């Protein structure tokens, strides 16, 4: 059994691996959780990840009421199904 913390990638240490994992998630239409890191408390959104032509990533909730739009530079870390981003 793998250690979940060993699956976490950090943008400061693994920028290429983060990009590769995000692209793989898009190709597989993975269902992910995006956590927006805030000072008070994080905001979460669950949905399917996609990437547009300009290279921005997009996660939309299943009810299509909420979405997150972010770039690779906003990703601070990520696991297998969770992506932490900054505003």
MOPAC internal coordinates of N, CA, C and O (Angstrom, degrees):
PM7 1SCF
backbone

  N    0.0000 0     0.00 0     0.00 0    0    0    0
  C    1.4548 1     0.00 0     0.00 0    1    0    0
  C    1.5256 1   108.71 1     0.00 0    2    1    0
  O    1.2310 1   119.96 1   -46.06 1    3    2    1
  N    1.3316 1   117.67 1   133.94 1    3    2    1
  C    1.4615 1   120.98 1  -177.53 1    5    3    2
  C    1.5232 1   110.84 1   -82.62 1    6    5    3
  O    1.2310 1   121.55 1   -25.49 1    7    6    5
  N    1.2905 1   114.65 1   154.51 1    7    6    5
  C    1.4566 1   122.26 1   177.57 1    9    7    6
  C    1.5250 1   107.64 1   -83.91 1   10    9    7
  O    1.2310 1   118.96 1   -61.45 1   11   10    9
  N    1.3510 1   119.59 1   118.55 1   11   10    9
  C    1.4716 1   121.26 1  -177.14 1   13   11   10
  C    1.5261 1   112.74 1   -56.10 1   14   13   11
  O    1.2310 1   119.64 1   145.02 1   15   14   13
  N    1.3236 1   118.30 1   -34.98 1   15   14   13
  C    1.4579 1   119.41 1  -178.48 1   17   15   14
  C    1.5256 1   111.30 1   -69.59 1   18   17   15
  O    1.2310 1   119.93 1   156.52 1   19   18   17
  N    1.3367 1   117.73 1   -23.48 1   19   18   17
  C    1.4600 1   119.82 1   178.57 1   21   19   18
  C    1.5303 1   111.19 1   -74.77 1   22   21   19
  O    1.2310 1   119.82 1   164.75 1   23   22   21
  N    1.3338 1   117.95 1   -15.25 1   23   22   21
  C    1.4596 1   122.32 1   178.95 1   25   23   22
  C    1.5242 1   112.73 1   -86.65 1   26   25   23
  O    1.2310 1   119.94 1   176.51 1   27   26   25
  N    1.3279 1   117.72 1    -3.49 1   27   26   25
  C    1.4637 1   121.53 1  -178.38 1   29   27   26
  C    1.5271 1   109.82 1   -83.98 1   30   29   27
  O    1.2310 1   121.40 1   -50.05 1   31   30   29
  N    1.3236 1   114.94 1   129.95 1   31   30   29
  C    1.4583 1   122.00 1   176.49 1   33   31   30
  C    1.5232 1   108.60 1  -107.24 1   34   33   31
  O    1.2310 1   120.37 1   -36.95 1   35   34   33
  N    1.3284 1   116.89 1   143.05 1   35   34   33
  C    1.4625 1   122.35 1   179.14 1   37   35   34
  C    1.5188 1   109.16 1  -115.78 1   38   37   35
  O    1.2310 1   120.83 1   -43.68 1   39   38   37
  N    1.3328 1   116.01 1   136.32 1   39   38   37
  C    1.4598 1   120.25 1  -176.36 1   41   39   38
  C    1.5243 1   112.42 1   -61.88 1   42   41   39
  O    1.2310 1   120.26 1   150.40 1   43   42   41
  N    1.3224 1   117.10 1   -29.60 1   43   42   41
  C    1.4641 1   119.52 1   179.98 1   45   43   42
  C    1.5225 1   112.37 1   -74.47 1   46   45   43
  O    1.2310 1   120.44 1   155.15 1   47   46   45
  N    1.3242 1   116.77 1   -24.85 1   47   46   45
  C    1.4676 1   120.54 1  -177.47 1   49   47   46
  C    1.5195 1   113.54 1  -106.46 1   50   49   47
  O    1.2310 1   119.86 1   149.31 1   51   50   49
  N    1.3264 1   117.87 1   -30.69 1   51   50   49
  C    1.4676 1   122.19 1  -172.02 1   53   51   50
  C    1.5293 1   112.87 1  -133.10 1   54   53   51
  O    1.2310 1   118.94 1  -127.65 1   55   54   53
  N    1.3395 1   119.64 1    52.35 1   55   54   53
  C    1.4745 1   118.73 1  -175.54 1   57   55   54
  C    1.5307 1   113.80 1   -60.25 1   58   57   55
  O    1.2310 1   119.84 1   141.48 1   59   58   57
  N    1.3214 1   117.91 1   -38.52 1   59   58   57
  C    1.4695 1   120.09 1  -179.88 1   61   59   58
  C    1.5214 1   111.23 1   -69.24 1   62   61   59
  O    1.2310 1   120.67 1   141.01 1   63   62   61
  N    1.3315 1   116.32 1   -38.99 1   63   62   61
  C    1.4690 1   120.43 1   179.51 1   65   63   62
  C    1.5212 1   110.71 1   -67.18 1   66   65   63
  O    1.2310 1   120.36 1   145.24 1   67   66   65
  N    1.3264 1   116.91 1   -34.76 1   67   66   65
  C    1.4766 1   120.14 1   177.45 1   69   67   66
  C    1.5261 1   109.53 1   -63.48 1   70   69   67
  O    1.2310 1   120.45 1   132.29 1   71   70   69
  N    1.3231 1   116.75 1   -47.71 1   71   70   69
  C    1.4689 1   119.91 1   179.44 1   73   71   70
  C    1.5265 1   110.61 1   -60.27 1   74   73   71
  O    1.2310 1   120.22 1   135.01 1   75   74   73
  N    1.3213 1   117.19 1   -44.99 1   75   74   73
  C    1.4626 1   121.17 1  -179.78 1   77   75   74
  C    1.5277 1   111.14 1   -60.99 1   78   77   75
  O    1.2310 1   120.26 1   137.35 1   79   78   77
  N    1.3328 1   117.10 1   -42.65 1   79   78   77
  C    1.4686 1   120.00 1  -178.92 1   81   79   78
  C    1.5234 1   110.43 1   -67.87 1   82   81   79
  O    1.2310 1   119.76 1   139.49 1   83   82   81
  N    1.3415 1   118.07 1   -40.51 1   83   82   81
  C    1.4656 1   120.81 1   178.33 1   85   83   82
  C    1.5270 1   110.60 1   -61.87 1   86   85   83
  O    1.2310 1   120.38 1   134.45 1   87   86   85
  N    1.3231 1   116.88 1   -45.55 1   87   86   85
  C    1.4678 1   120.54 1   179.81 1   89   87   86
  C    1.5265 1   110.09 1   -63.01 1   90   89   87
  O    1.2310 1   119.99 1   139.46 1   91   90   89
  N    1.3310 1   117.63 1   -40.54 1   91   90   89
  C    1.4709 1   120.98 1   177.95 1   93   91   90
  C    1.5301 1   110.56 1   -63.19 1   94   93   91
  O    1.2310 1   120.51 1   140.00 1   95   94   93
  N    1.3446 1   116.64 1   -40.00 1   95   94   93
  C    1.4674 1   120.53 1   177.65 1   97   95   94
  C    1.5225 1   110.87 1   -61.87 1   98   97   95
  O    1.2310 1   120.47 1   138.22 1   99   98   97
  N    1.3303 1   116.71 1   -41.78 1   99   98   97
  C    1.4642 1   121.46 1   178.89 1  101   99   98
  C    1.5246 1   109.73 1   -63.87 1  102  101   99
  O    1.2310 1   120.54 1   133.02 1  103  102  101
  N    1.3343 1   116.58 1   -46.98 1  103  102  101
  C    1.4701 1   120.77 1  -178.43 1  105  103  102
  C    1.5250 1   111.37 1   -61.26 1  106  105  103
  O    1.2310 1   120.18 1   146.56 1  107  106  105
  N    1.3317 1   117.26 1   -33.44 1  107  106  105
  C    1.4663 1   121.48 1  -179.34 1  109  107  106
  C    1.5260 1   112.86 1   -91.67 1  110  109  107
  O    1.2310 1   120.06 1  -178.17 1  111  110  109
  N    1.3314 1   117.49 1     1.83 1  111  110  109
  C    1.4760 1   122.66 1  -176.38 1  113  111  110
  C    1.5221 1   110.93 1    50.78 1  114  113  111
  O    1.2310 1   121.22 1  -134.08 1  115  114  113
  N    1.3342 1   115.28 1    45.92 1  115  114  113
  C    1.4590 1   120.65 1  -178.36 1  117  115  114
  C    1.5123 1   112.67 1   -64.93 1  118  117  115
  O    1.2310 1   121.32 1   -33.89 1  119  118  117
  N    1.3237 1   115.08 1   146.11 1  119  118  117
  C    1.4604 1   122.86 1   172.17 1  121  119  118
  C    1.5301 1   105.77 1   -89.37 1  122  121  119
  O    1.2310 1   120.13 1   -58.36 1  123  122  121
  N    1.3322 1   117.36 1   121.64 1  123  122  121
  C    1.4583 1   121.32 1  -174.50 1  125  123  122
  C    1.5220 1   111.16 1  -128.46 1  126  125  123
  O    1.2310 1   121.06 1    -9.81 1  127  126  125
  N    1.3100 1   115.57 1   170.19 1  127  126  125
  C    1.4582 1   123.14 1   172.27 1  129  127  126
  C    1.5148 1   107.23 1  -117.47 1  130  129  127
  O    1.2310 1   120.22 1   -55.47 1  131  130  129
  N    1.3194 1   117.18 1   124.53 1  131  130  129
  C    1.4605 1   122.49 1   176.10 1  133  131  130
  C    1.5157 1   107.67 1  -102.25 1  134  133  131
  O    1.2310 1   120.52 1   -52.18 1  135  134  133
  N    1.3231 1   116.60 1   127.82 1  135  134  133
  C    1.4698 1   122.06 1   178.20 1  137  135  134
  C    1.5186 1   108.12 1  -112.33 1  138  137  135
  O    1.2310 1   120.57 1   -61.97 1  139  138  137
  N    1.3238 1   116.52 1   118.03 1  139  138  137
  C    1.4589 1   121.76 1   175.46 1  141  139  138
  C    1.5190 1   107.69 1   -86.78 1  142  141  139
  O    1.2310 1   120.70 1   -63.29 1  143  142  141
  N    1.3301 1   116.27 1   116.71 1  143  142  141
  C    1.4593 1   121.03 1  -177.77 1  145  143  142
  C    1.5255 1   109.37 1   -75.91 1  146  145  143
  O    1.2310 1   120.95 1   -61.58 1  147  146  145
  N    1.3187 1   115.78 1   118.42 1  147  146  145
  C    1.4591 1   122.25 1   179.45 1  149  147  146
  C    1.5230 1   108.34 1  -122.69 1  150  149  147
  O    1.2310 1   120.39 1   -18.69 1  151  150  149
  N    1.3182 1   116.85 1   161.31 1  151  150  149
  C    1.4603 1   120.89 1   179.82 1  153  151  150
  C    1.5203 1   110.83 1   -65.61 1  154  153  151
  O    1.2310 1   119.97 1   136.61 1  155  154  153
  N    1.3174 1   117.66 1   -43.39 1  155  154  153
  C    1.4651 1   120.56 1  -176.66 1  157  155  154
  C    1.5212 1   112.04 1   -79.17 1  158  157  155
  O    1.2310 1   119.94 1   119.02 1  159  158  157
  N    1.3024 1   117.72 1   -60.98 1  159  158  157
  C    1.4631 1   121.24 1   178.05 1  161  159  158
  C    1.5240 1   108.72 1  -156.12 1  162  161  159
  O    1.2310 1   120.36 1   -32.49 1  163  162  161
  N    1.3268 1   116.91 1   147.51 1  163  162  161
  C    1.4690 1   118.95 1  -178.35 1  165  163  162
  C    1.5306 1   112.13 1   -70.72 1  166  165  163
  O    1.2310 1   121.20 1   -26.88 1  167  166  165
  N    1.3061 1   115.31 1   153.12 1  167  166  165
  C    1.4603 1   122.68 1   175.86 1  169  167  166
  C    1.5233 1   106.56 1  -109.60 1  170  169  167
  O    1.2310 1   120.40 1   -47.81 1  171  170  169
  N    1.3329 1   116.83 1   132.19 1  171  170  169
  C    1.4706 1   121.18 1  -176.97 1  173  171  170
  C    1.5123 1   111.49 1  -113.87 1  174  173  171
  O    1.2310 1   121.20 1   -30.91 1  175  174  173
  N    1.3140 1   115.32 1   149.09 1  175  174  173
  C    1.4565 1   122.61 1   175.04 1  177  175  174
  C    1.5186 1   107.66 1  -143.24 1  178  177  175
  O    1.2310 1   120.63 1   -48.36 1  179  178  177
  N    1.3153 1   116.41 1   131.64 1  179  178  177
  C    1.4676 1   121.04 1   177.47 1  181  179  178
  C    1.5177 1   109.33 1  -112.20 1  182  181  179
  O    1.2310 1   121.04 1   -44.06 1  183  182  181
  N    1.3285 1   115.61 1   135.94 1  183  182  181
  C    1.4521 1   120.31 1   178.99 1  185  183  182
  C    1.5122 1   111.23 1   178.11 1  186  185  183
  O    1.2310 1   120.72 1     6.24 1  187  186  185
  N    1.3192 1   116.24 1  -173.76 1  187  186  185
  C    1.4614 1   122.42 1  -179.57 1  189  187  186
  C    1.5219 1   109.25 1   -89.38 1  190  189  187
  O    1.2310 1   120.82 1   -44.84 1  191  190  189
  N    1.3268 1   116.04 1   135.16 1  191  190  189
  C    1.4608 1   120.65 1  -178.19 1  193  191  190
  C    1.5271 1   110.27 1   -89.78 1  194  193  191
  O    1.2310 1   121.36 1   -39.80 1  195  194  193
  N    1.3408 1   115.00 1   140.20 1  195  194  193
  C    1.4557 1   122.80 1   176.29 1  197  195  194
  C    1.5252 1   108.57 1  -138.11 1  198  197  195
  O    1.2310 1   120.45 1   -11.64 1  199  198  197
  N    1.3163 1   116.75 1   168.36 1  199  198  197
  C    1.4543 1   121.22 1   176.22 1  201  199  198
  C    1.5196 1   108.03 1  -133.37 1  202  201  199
  O    1.2310 1   120.55 1   -44.44 1  203  202  201
  N    1.3506 1   116.55 1   135.56 1  203  202  201
  C    1.4614 1   118.26 1   179.07 1  205  203  202
  C    1.5273 1   110.81 1   -91.25 1  206  205  203
  O    1.2310 1   120.46 1    -1.05 1  207  206  205
  N    1.3088 1   116.72 1   178.95 1  207  206  205
  C    1.4591 1   122.47 1  -175.49 1  209  207  206
  C    1.5207 1   113.24 1   -61.23 1  210  209  207
  O    1.2310 1   120.21 1   150.96 1  211  210  209
  N    1.3304 1   117.21 1   -29.04 1  211  210  209
  C    1.4663 1   120.35 1  -177.69 1  213  211  210
  C    1.5256 1   112.63 1   -84.92 1  214  213  211
  O    1.2310 1   120.21 1   178.25 1  215  214  213
  N    1.3462 1   117.20 1    -1.75 1  215  214  213
  C    1.4505 1   120.46 1   177.90 1  217  215  214
  C    1.5190 1   114.90 1    93.61 1  218  217  215
  O    1.2310 1   119.88 1  -175.29 1  219  218  217
  N    1.3288 1   117.84 1     4.71 1  219  218  217
  C    1.4679 1   120.96 1   176.02 1  221  219  218
  C    1.5218 1   109.22 1   -81.86 1  222  221  219
  O    1.2310 1   120.94 1   -33.44 1  223  222  221
  N    1.3120 1   115.81 1   146.56 1  223  222  221
  C    1.4599 1   121.70 1   178.75 1  225  223  222
  C    1.5188 1   109.09 1   -97.48 1  226  225  223
  O    1.2310 1   120.99 1   -30.06 1  227  226  225
  N    1.3251 1   115.71 1   149.94 1  227  226  225
  C    1.4513 1   122.03 1  -173.31 1  229  227  226
  C    1.5188 1   108.39 1  -141.70 1  230  229  227
  O    1.2310 1   120.32 1   -53.01 1  231  230  229
  N    1.3327 1   116.99 1   126.99 1  231  230  229
  C    1.4626 1   121.93 1   174.99 1  233  231  230
  C    1.5198 1   106.90 1  -123.24 1  234  233  231
  O    1.2310 1   120.79 1   -54.64 1  235  234  233
  N    1.3269 1   116.09 1   125.36 1  235  234  233
  C    1.4657 1   121.58 1  -179.50 1  237  235  234
  C    1.5200 1   108.83 1  -118.33 1  238  237  235
  O    1.2310 1   121.06 1   -41.94 1  239  238  237
  N    1.3309 1   115.58 1   138.06 1  239  238  237
  C    1.4634 1   120.02 1   178.68 1  241  239  238
  C    1.5272 1   109.37 1   -66.26 1  242  241  239
  O    1.2310 1   120.61 1   -22.97 1  243  242  241
  N    1.3257 1   116.45 1   157.03 1  243  242  241
  C    1.4608 1   120.76 1  -177.18 1  245  243  242
  C    1.5253 1   112.48 1   -62.60 1  246  245  243
  O    1.2310 1   119.79 1   151.62 1  247  246  245
  N    1.3484 1   118.01 1   -28.38 1  247  246  245
  C    1.4669 1   120.41 1   177.74 1  249  247  246
  C    1.5299 1   112.32 1   -87.06 1  250  249  247
  O    1.2310 1   120.48 1  -177.93 1  251  250  249
  N    1.3261 1   116.68 1     2.07 1  251  250  249
  C    1.4639 1   124.95 1   177.83 1  253  251  250
  C    1.5284 1   113.00 1    59.74 1  254  253  251
  O    1.2310 1   120.27 1  -153.42 1  255  254  253
  N    1.3360 1   117.08 1    26.58 1  255  254  253
  C    1.4608 1   121.54 1   179.75 1  257  255  254
  C    1.5251 1   112.25 1   -96.72 1  258  257  255
  O    1.2310 1   119.84 1   158.01 1  259  258  257
  N    1.3321 1   117.92 1   -21.99 1  259  258  257
  C    1.4661 1   122.18 1  -177.25 1  261  259  258
  C    1.5226 1   109.45 1  -135.21 1  262  261  259
  O    1.2310 1   121.22 1   -28.02 1  263  262  261
  N    1.3286 1   115.28 1   151.98 1  263  262  261
  C    1.4572 1   118.49 1   176.23 1  265  263  262
  C    1.5232 1   109.93 1  -151.38 1  266  265  263
  O    1.2310 1   121.30 1   -19.94 1  267  266  265
  N    1.3148 1   115.11 1   160.06 1  267  266  265
  C    1.4640 1   123.12 1   173.35 1  269  267  266
  C    1.5184 1   106.72 1  -125.02 1  270  269  267
  O    1.2310 1   120.89 1   -45.47 1  271  270  269
  N    1.3031 1   115.90 1   134.53 1  271  270  269
  C    1.4559 1   123.16 1  -179.97 1  273  271  270
  C    1.5257 1   105.31 1  -126.11 1  274  273  271
  O    1.2310 1   119.71 1   -58.77 1  275  274  273
  N    1.3350 1   118.16 1   121.23 1  275  274  273
  C    1.4578 1   119.76 1  -174.89 1  277  275  274
  C    1.5210 1   110.78 1  -149.94 1  278  277  275
  O    1.2310 1   121.47 1   -16.26 1  279  278  277
  N    1.3335 1   114.80 1   163.74 1  279  278  277
  C    1.4568 1   121.83 1   178.06 1  281  279  278
  C    1.5218 1   109.34 1  -107.55 1  282  281  279
  O    1.2310 1   120.99 1   -11.64 1  283  282  281
  N    1.2948 1   115.72 1   168.36 1  283  282  281
  C    1.4582 1   121.53 1   177.63 1  285  283  282
  C    1.5276 1   110.90 1   -59.12 1  286  285  283
  O    1.2310 1   120.09 1   144.51 1  287  286  285
  N    1.3238 1   117.42 1   -35.49 1  287  286  285
  C    1.4705 1   121.51 1  -178.75 1  289  287  286
  C    1.5267 1   112.79 1   -65.92 1  290  289  287
  O    1.2310 1   119.63 1   158.02 1  291  290  289
  N    1.3209 1   118.31 1   -21.98 1  291  290  289
  C    1.4620 1   121.99 1   179.26 1  293  291  290
  C    1.5279 1   112.95 1   -83.09 1  294  293  291
  O    1.2310 1   120.11 1   165.98 1  295  294  293
  N    1.3187 1   117.40 1   -14.02 1  295  294  293
  C    1.4689 1   121.03 1  -179.15 1  297  295  294
  C    1.5246 1   108.95 1   -77.27 1  298  297  295
  O    1.2310 1   120.88 1   -57.85 1  299  298  297
  N    1.3355 1   115.93 1   122.15 1  299  298  297
  C    1.4667 1   119.87 1   178.16 1  301  299  298
  C    1.5184 1   111.37 1   -95.96 1  302  301  299
  O    1.2310 1   120.45 1   144.78 1  303  302  301
  N    1.3293 1   116.74 1   -35.22 1  303  302  301
  C    1.4615 1   121.68 1   177.67 1  305  303  302
  C    1.5199 1   108.40 1  -163.55 1  306  305  303
  O    1.2310 1   121.42 1   -13.41 1  307  306  305
  N    1.3295 1   114.89 1   166.59 1  307  306  305
  C    1.4585 1   118.74 1   178.58 1  309  307  306
  C    1.5150 1   110.86 1  -159.60 1  310  309  307
  O    1.2310 1   121.99 1   -30.49 1  311  310  309
  N    1.3358 1   113.79 1   149.51 1  311  310  309
  C    1.4514 1   121.55 1   172.85 1  313  311  310
  C    1.5105 1   108.45 1  -107.13 1  314  313  311
  O    1.2310 1   120.69 1    23.31 1  315  314  313
  N    1.3224 1   116.28 1  -156.69 1  315  314  313
  C    1.4685 1   119.75 1   179.92 1  317  315  314
  C    1.5197 1   112.64 1   -75.03 1  318  317  315
  O    1.2310 1   119.73 1   153.24 1  319  318  317
  N    1.3354 1   118.13 1   -26.76 1  319  318  317
  C    1.4635 1   120.48 1  -179.58 1  321  319  318
  C    1.5256 1   112.85 1  -134.67 1  322  321  319
  O    1.2310 1   119.49 1   179.96 1  323  322  321
  N    1.3268 1   118.59 1    -0.04 1  323  322  321
  C    1.4596 1   121.92 1  -179.17 1  325  323  322
  C    1.5229 1   109.31 1  -121.37 1  326  325  323
  O    1.2310 1   121.04 1   -44.23 1  327  326  325
  N    1.3355 1   115.62 1   135.77 1  327  326  325
  C    1.4575 1   122.48 1   178.15 1  329  327  326
  C    1.5126 1   107.76 1  -123.23 1  330  329  327
  O    1.2310 1   119.86 1   -57.64 1  331  330  329
  N    1.3352 1   117.87 1   122.36 1  331  330  329
  C    1.4557 1   122.23 1   177.59 1  333  331  330
  C    1.5233 1   108.22 1   -98.25 1  334  333  331
  O    1.2310 1   120.84 1   -52.38 1  335  334  333
  N    1.3395 1   115.99 1   127.62 1  335  334  333
  C    1.4652 1   121.06 1  -179.92 1  337  335  334
  C    1.5162 1   110.41 1  -127.85 1  338  337  335
  O    1.2310 1   121.18 1   -17.98 1  339  338  337
  N    1.3359 1   115.35 1   162.02 1  339  338  337
  C    1.4668 1   121.46 1   174.39 1  341  339  338
  C    1.5186 1   108.27 1  -108.46 1  342  341  339
  O    1.2310 1   120.18 1   -22.60 1  343  342  341
  N    1.3316 1   117.25 1   157.40 1  343  342  341
  C    1.4698 1   120.64 1   179.70 1  345  343  342
  C    1.5334 1   111.92 1   -62.61 1  346  345  343
  O    1.2310 1   120.10 1   180.00 1  347  346  345

